[in-house]
Amino acid sequence: MNITIEEVIRQLDDIKARKILLQLPDGLKPHVFDYFSRLSEKFSVIVSSESFYGACDISTMDVYRDVDCIVQLGHSEIPNIEYPKPVIFMEYRIQGEIGIDDDAFQPLKEKGHKKIGLLCSVQYVDQMHHVRGILDRMGFETYIGRQDARMKHPGQVLGCNFSSAHSISAKVDCLVVVSTGRFHAIGAQLASEKEVFILDMNERRLIPIKEETDRFLRRRYAKISRAMNARKICVVADTKIGQYRIRLAETIMEQAESLGMQSVLLTANDVRPSDYENMRCDAVVFTGCPRVSIDDQDKFTMPILTPPEFQQLFKLKDTTKYVMDEIVAVDRLNL
């Protein structure tokens, strides 16, 4: 169930919080006055105006020092992160009837799929269980993926973690991702050899994702190949508490130097293209959220790679298959 504002207030009372930081994703910012007014009845509230990635990104230590607790709307906790201050996650989950009839799932029958794996983004956890009920009634055998310690809910996927897909890939004929957009479904397709569909909750239809994944790979390989002649590399460790992988950054540094490259190790909380343009580097390897490298590449004048992309390009790992950068655990920030 969604956590209500009343439950948030109860938890804040339990820890005797007085001053809180409120984080809202862009989609919920139109409601900021409502949330601020309700919480301000009992607490001193500061609202973060910045965008954020999710439970891995709970602002900076400069803010932590001034508040007793952080309230983040729209996301679920990442269980294996040690948060430096109490954090209350007010999940935003779509509820109610799914509004999709049996005909939407006919492509599964047409392709002969009988064993269906189910995945979802956190907003659609409840809807995924509705889908399971429909598929079970139609005679399919359904499986919900088992999450690792970075995820709160079975079947849940993040842009940086597809453990739920890995856990059931060998058991099923295909995977169905209950979500919107395409990123999670493309990630699931890259994580599995099985066919992946997205049940798009905006379009209310089942869409195979293989062709779009192939287009993604062609575009991505074109971007990655631009780094082939790079001689100066910036390796970035993101200081967001849920994305901090300094040991991986140090490994990439060693690998770059073994290839005869000049490399510098950087930390960053925000990734600004101008920073790297000023450093006149040939490429950036970013060890934080993989969506920065993938979604924001066009903002950069130089290639920005994930660690697996760098390692594949320079044959540092024995693989010809594209490997999605997944975050299983992070290093501890010494705060």
matplotlib code that plots the C-alpha trace (Angstrom):
import matplotlib.pyplot as plt

x = [0.0, 1.0, 2.3, 0.0, 0.9, -0.6, 1.8, 4.7, 3.7, 3.4, 6.9, 8.3, 6.7, 8.2, 11.8, 11.0, 11.9, 11.5, 13.1, 12.8, 13.9, 11.1, 12.1, 9.5, 10.1, 9.2, 5.9, 4.7, 6.0, 2.7, 1.4, 4.2, 2.0, -0.4, 2.4, 4.3, 1.2, 0.2, 3.7, 4.3, 1.4, 3.8, 7.3, 9.8, 10.0, 12.6, 11.7, 14.5, 13.9, 16.4, 15.6, 16.8, 17.3, 15.4, 16.2, 19.9, 20.0, 18.9, 20.6, 24.0, 25.7, 25.4, 21.6, 21.9, 23.6, 20.6, 17.7, 16.5, 15.0, 14.5, 11.0, 11.2, 8.1, 7.5, 10.2, 10.8, 13.7, 16.9, 17.4, 21.2, 22.1, 23.2, 21.5, 23.3, 20.1, 16.6, 14.8, 11.0, 10.0, 6.4, 5.8, 3.6, 1.9, -0.9, -3.8, -7.3, -8.4, -6.0, -8.5, -7.0, -9.0, -7.7, -7.3, -4.3, -2.4, -3.1, 0.5, 1.7, -0.5, 0.3, 4.0, 3.4, 4.6, 3.2, 5.5, 5.5, 7.8, 6.5, 8.5, 7.5, 8.7, 7.7, 4.7, 3.1, 3.7, 0.0, -0.9, 1.6, -0.3, -3.6, -1.8, -0.8, -4.4, -5.5, -2.7, -3.4, -7.0, -6.1, -4.1, -0.6, 2.0, 3.3, 6.5, 7.4, 11.1, 13.0, 14.8, 18.3, 19.2, 19.0, 15.3, 12.4, 9.7, 9.6, 9.5, 10.7, 13.3, 15.4, 17.3, 20.5, 19.3, 17.6, 18.1, 14.4, 14.8, 18.0, 16.3, 13.5, 15.0, 15.8, 12.3, 10.2, 9.4, 9.3, 9.2, 6.5, 7.4, 4.5, 5.5, 5.5, 8.3, 10.8, 14.0, 13.1, 11.9, 15.1, 17.2, 15.3, 15.8, 19.6, 19.6, 17.8, 18.0, 14.2, 11.8, 10.7, 7.4, 6.3, 2.8, 2.6, 0.2, -0.3, -1.1, -2.8, -1.2, 1.5, 4.5, 7.5, 10.8, 13.4, 13.4, 13.7, 16.5, 18.4, 18.0, 19.2, 22.3, 23.2, 23.0, 24.9, 27.7, 28.1, 28.6, 31.0, 33.2, 34.0, 36.2, 38.4, 41.2, 40.9, 44.1, 42.9, 40.2, 38.2, 36.9, 34.1, 32.9, 29.4, 29.2, 25.4, 25.1, 23.4, 25.7, 29.1, 31.4, 34.9, 36.5, 35.1, 36.4, 39.9, 39.8, 38.9, 41.8, 44.2, 42.8, 43.1, 46.7, 47.5, 46.3, 48.8, 46.1, 46.4, 43.6, 42.3, 40.0, 37.2, 34.2, 31.0, 27.4, 26.1, 27.4, 28.0, 29.3, 31.2, 33.4, 34.8, 35.1, 37.2, 39.4, 39.8, 39.4, 38.7, 36.2, 34.5, 33.8, 31.0, 30.6, 27.3, 23.8, 24.1, 21.2, 23.6, 25.8, 22.8, 20.2, 22.5, 25.1, 23.9, 24.7, 28.4, 30.9, 32.9, 31.8, 30.6, 30.8, 29.6, 32.3, 31.2, 31.1, 34.7, 35.8, 34.1, 35.5, 39.1, 38.6, 39.2, 36.5, 35.9, 32.4, 31.0, 27.5, 26.5, 26.4, 24.1, 25.8, 24.0, 24.5, 24.2, 25.8, 27.8, 30.8, 30.2, 30.7, 32.8, 30.8]
y = [0.0, 3.6, 5.3, 8.1, 11.6, 10.6, 7.6, 9.9, 12.3, 9.4, 8.2, 11.8, 12.0, 8.7, 9.9, 13.4, 15.2, 18.9, 20.0, 18.0, 18.1, 17.2, 15.8, 15.5, 14.0, 16.3, 14.6, 15.4, 19.0, 20.4, 19.2, 20.8, 23.4, 20.7, 18.6, 21.6, 23.0, 19.7, 18.9, 22.5, 22.2, 20.2, 20.5, 23.0, 22.0, 22.8, 21.6, 20.6, 22.2, 19.9, 16.9, 13.6, 10.0, 8.1, 6.5, 6.5, 10.3, 11.9, 15.3, 16.3, 16.4, 20.1, 19.6, 16.6, 18.7, 21.1, 18.6, 15.7, 13.6, 13.4, 12.7, 11.5, 11.1, 8.6, 6.0, 2.9, 2.4, 0.7, -1.7, -2.1, 1.6, 3.0, 6.4, 9.0, 10.5, 8.9, 8.8, 8.2, 7.0, 7.9, 5.5, 6.6, 3.5, 3.3, 1.4, 0.4, -1.8, -2.3, -1.6, -4.1, -7.0, -10.4, -9.5, -7.3, -10.5, -12.4, -11.7, -14.1, -16.9, -16.2, -16.6, -19.8, -18.4, -20.3, -19.4, -15.6, -13.7, -10.4, -7.3, -3.7, -0.3, 0.6, 2.7, -0.4, -3.0, -3.4, -3.4, -6.2, -8.4, -7.5, -8.6, -11.9, -12.6, -12.0, -14.2, -17.0, -17.0, -17.2, -20.4, -19.0, -20.0, -16.8, -16.0, -12.8, -12.1, -12.3, -9.0, -8.6, -6.5, -3.3, -3.6, -3.5, -5.4, -8.7, -8.1, -4.5, -3.2, 0.0, 1.7, 0.3, -3.1, -6.0, -8.7, -9.6, -10.4, -12.5, -14.5, -16.0, -15.8, -19.5, -20.5, -18.5, -18.2, -14.4, -11.4, -8.8, -5.4, -3.5, 0.1, 3.2, 4.4, 2.1, 2.2, -0.5, -2.9, -2.3, -2.9, -6.2, -7.2, -6.6, -8.6, -11.6, -13.8, -14.3, -12.1, -9.1, -7.2, -3.9, -3.7, 0.1, 1.5, 4.7, 2.9, -0.1, -2.6, -5.1, -4.1, -6.3, -4.5, -6.4, -4.1, -1.0, -2.7, -3.4, 0.2, 1.3, -0.9, 0.4, 4.0, 3.1, 1.3, 4.3, 6.5, 4.1, 3.7, 7.4, 6.7, 4.1, 6.7, 8.4, 9.2, 11.4, 9.8, 11.3, 8.6, 9.8, 8.5, 9.9, 11.0, 10.3, 7.9, 5.2, 5.5, 5.8, 3.1, 4.5, 1.0, 0.4, 3.9, 3.0, -0.3, 1.6, 4.0, 1.1, -0.4, 2.9, 3.4, -0.2, 0.8, 3.8, 6.4, 9.5, 9.3, 11.4, 10.3, 12.8, 13.0, 14.7, 15.1, 16.7, 15.9, 19.1, 18.7, 22.0, 20.5, 17.9, 20.3, 22.5, 19.6, 18.8, 15.1, 12.7, 10.5, 10.1, 6.9, 7.5, 5.0, 6.5, 6.0, 4.4, 6.5, 9.5, 7.9, 6.7, 9.4, 12.5, 11.5, 14.1, 16.9, 16.0, 16.8, 13.7, 10.1, 9.3, 5.5, 3.2, 0.9, -2.2, -0.2, 1.0, -2.6, -4.0, -1.4, -2.1, -5.8, -5.8, -8.4, -11.4, -10.7, -9.6, -9.1, -5.7, -5.6, -3.2, -1.4, -2.7, -1.5, -4.3, -2.6, 0.6, 1.6, 3.3, 7.0, 8.0, 11.0]
z = [0.0, -0.4, 2.7, 3.6, 4.8, 8.2, 8.4, 7.5, 10.3, 12.8, 11.9, 12.2, 15.6, 16.7, 16.0, 17.4, 14.2, 14.2, 10.9, 7.7, 4.1, 1.6, -1.8, -4.5, -8.0, -10.9, -11.5, -7.9, -7.7, -8.8, -5.4, -3.4, -1.7, -0.5, 1.0, 2.4, 4.1, 5.7, 7.0, 8.1, 10.6, 12.9, 11.5, 10.0, 6.3, 3.6, 0.1, -2.3, -5.7, -7.4, -9.4, -8.0, -9.2, -6.5, -3.2, -4.1, -4.2, -0.9, -1.3, 0.2, 3.5, 3.6, 3.9, 6.3, 8.9, 9.1, 9.3, 11.5, 8.8, 5.0, 3.5, 0.0, -2.1, -5.0, -4.4, -2.3, 0.1, -1.1, 1.8, 1.6, 1.8, 5.1, 5.1, 7.2, 8.6, 9.0, 5.7, 5.3, 1.8, 0.9, -2.0, -4.8, -6.2, -8.8, -7.3, -8.5, -11.3, -14.1, -16.9, -19.4, -20.9, -21.9, -25.6, -24.6, -23.8, -27.0, -28.3, -25.6, -26.9, -30.5, -29.8, -27.8, -24.5, -21.5, -18.6, -18.0, -15.8, -14.3, -13.5, -12.7, -11.7, -8.1, -9.1, -10.6, -7.9, -7.2, -10.9, -11.5, -9.1, -11.0, -14.2, -12.5, -11.7, -15.3, -16.7, -14.1, -15.1, -18.7, -18.1, -18.1, -15.5, -13.9, -11.9, -10.1, -10.0, -6.7, -5.9, -4.4, -1.4, -3.4, -4.0, -1.6, -3.6, -5.5, -9.2, -8.9, -11.3, -11.2, -14.0, -12.4, -11.2, -12.9, -10.3, -10.5, -14.2, -13.6, -10.9, -13.2, -16.7, -16.8, -15.7, -18.1, -21.8, -21.8, -19.4, -19.1, -17.5, -16.1, -16.4, -18.6, -20.9, -22.4, -20.3, -17.8, -20.5, -22.6, -19.5, -18.8, -22.4, -22.1, -18.8, -20.3, -23.4, -23.3, -25.2, -23.2, -23.5, -21.8, -20.7, -21.2, -18.6, -20.6, -23.9, -22.1, -24.5, -24.7, -26.8, -27.7, -26.9, -29.0, -32.0, -29.8, -27.8, -31.1, -32.1, -28.7, -29.0, -32.5, -31.2, -28.1, -29.9, -32.2, -29.1, -27.4, -30.5, -30.4, -27.3, -29.1, -29.6, -26.3, -24.5, -21.6, -19.4, -16.6, -14.2, -12.0, -8.7, -7.9, -4.3, -4.1, -1.2, -3.3, -6.3, -4.6, -6.1, -5.4, -5.6, -9.1, -10.1, -8.8, -10.8, -14.0, -13.3, -13.1, -16.3, -18.1, -17.0, -18.1, -21.6, -21.6, -21.0, -18.9, -16.3, -13.4, -10.7, -9.9, -7.5, -8.4, -7.2, -10.3, -13.8, -15.7, -19.3, -19.0, -16.2, -18.5, -21.5, -19.3, -18.5, -22.2, -21.7, -24.6, -22.7, -19.3, -17.5, -15.0, -12.2, -10.8, -12.2, -15.7, -16.9, -16.9, -19.5, -21.6, -21.2, -21.1, -23.7, -26.2, -23.7, -23.8, -26.5, -25.6, -25.1, -21.6, -20.8, -18.2, -16.6, -18.6, -21.8, -21.2, -20.3, -23.4, -25.8, -24.7, -24.4, -20.7, -20.2, -22.4, -23.7, -27.0, -25.5, -24.4, -20.6, -18.8, -15.9, -12.8, -9.2, -6.7, -3.7, -3.1, -1.0, 2.3, 2.4, 5.4, 6.5]

ax = plt.figure().add_subplot(projection="3d")
ax.plot(x, y, z, "-o")
ax.set_aspect("equal")
plt.show()
